[in-house]
Amino acid sequence: MPSTIRSIALIAFAALGLAAFAFWPRAVPVDPAQAPLLDSYYALPLENVETHVLGRGETLTNVLARASITGQDMAELLLSLRGFLNPRRLSDGVEITVRRLVDDRTPRGIDVRVNADSTLRLVRLSDGWKGRILETPVMMDTVYVAGEIEKGRTLYEALVLDEDSPLHATERLQLVGNLAELYEFKLDFTREIQPGDTYRLVYEREARPDGTARGRRILIAELVNSGVTYPAIWFSEATVEGYYDAEGKPLKSGFSRYPVKFLRITSRFNPNRYHPILRTTRAHLGTDYGATSGTEVYATADGTVSFRGVSGGYGNMVRIRHANGYETRYAHLSRFSGSVRSGTKVKQGALIGYVGSTGLATGPHLHYELWQNGRALDATRVKPEAPPLGRQFLSPFLQVAARREALLSEATQRYLASQAGQTARLAEQS
């Protein structure tokens, strides 16, 4: 009998449980947009961060004292830092970031940005300051750049002064230098670029988080000058590397066009020029490149130094003898490269001296001359060509060229599509 009562009780309890479950209110799905929001909560930072810049003539000790790091703290900090670098070799402009605890202003960390690619981080621990070098992370990036030369503008101005460009100003400045160097054997950027000329290019770079970059290389470029297209395709295989046109002919010739980094021409080759100092008509058998005193001067071709010294109105001058009867002259130098002596063999691009104003010069500039078999030539007009790629490299080059041309075409289409979309959005807003 008792067992019968227990069975009836269990059945009744189960029935009540099922009834309760059946009538228990179920969760109704809520639209996230209608969900209640919690009030924001502001958490006080644990540390304050301040950045100091090493000024001209300042030492790291001065900066640390300015940041109120003195006494034993400074001594221990400098001792740890010297394990990684010499504080006296830090150049002006270096950023020193100090992190302090909020409650008692105790310095707990120092970051010294040694250069764009590395930062020395010093952390205060219980047993003193410990440091390590942090490498700036970089990411391989492919960038497309295009534009048209407007009336009254140079290629330099079109690229560097383009405020709509997403590129950092320093990057644009370096890029125009790369282009000038790439095309220096084909075009004179100071004279031959015309309104309506266009350019487009794709290049690879190692981009840093702050927007700057390193390791930049132009993969393919195309410059249209007065209706003529000048392609430039990077190719590297075995012992061959450089820029070539679509047929495999190198853009580089036996001579560089610019003995200094591309800046400006202040006086051209002119057999009947009026000399500003002698006040008489006197042949100007070279090209003057405007540059600040101390600017590096480079050999424009392989050769042998035939003279290094003072030569009358030329001032400090270097003469280099080249193959096929060519000779180059570099005048008004402030000083010479220590490795350049008469009889020294130099390679194209070797440093031979620095811009100055020695001799008959009204101001700092480089006077550059090109001679062949005793006859002066206008270096801005002479374009000697180098031999094309060998047969063994032609087929691999054409394959690379096809891929690079497809890359440039695809990048151009994407760019035009984005420009059209932006124009449409602006039209809708107006």
Secondary structure, 3 states (H helix, E strand, C coil): CHHHHHHHHHHHHHHHHHHHHHHCCCCCCCCHHHCCCCCCCCCCCCEEEEEEECCCCCCHHHHHHHCCCCHHHHHHHHHHHCCCCCHHHCCCCCEEEEEEECCCCCEEEEEEEEECCEEEEEEEECCEEEEEEEECCCEEEEEEEEEECCCCCCHHHHHHCCCCCCCCHHHHHHHHHHHHHHCCCCCCCCCCCCCCCEEEEEEEEEECCCCCEEEEEEEEEEEEECCEEEEEEEEEECCEEEEECCCCCECCCCCCCCCCCCCEEEECCECCCEECCCCEECCECCEEEECCCCCEEECCCCEEEEEEEECHHHCEEEEEECHHHEEEEEEEEEEECCCCCCCCEECCCCEEEEEECCCCCCCCEEEEEEEECCEEECCCCCCCCCCCCCHHHHHHHHHHHHHHHHHHHHHHHHHHHHHHHHHHHHHHHC
